[in-house]
Amino acid sequence: MTSPALETTTTLPRRVPTISMEYTVMGDGVNEAACLQELASREPGYIIVSDSTFEQIAHLVEARPLGTVQVRHREEPAAIYELISMR
């Protein structure tokens, strides 16, 4: 998904006299990206994009529709595409 994400860094005190930094990224696009990354990791060189990203790059790539996937915290499934090659 091509969408905004919220990025935050938090300072966490520890019992020892050091400070720990925690980095977090949140948002609907982050959940969808994690889902697509998991699907793509099953096959080396496999590139999967969401419909919103595909719409922006369709004129640049050859792609095959793969159907839809359910993304965590979202009611509607997301359409996904496998990138085949550049045009």
Secondary structure, 3 states (H helix, E strand, C coil): CCCCCEEEEEEEECCCCCEEEEEEEECHHHHHHHHHHHHHCCCCCCCEEEHHHHHHHCCCEEEEEEEEECCCCCCCCEEEEEEEEEC
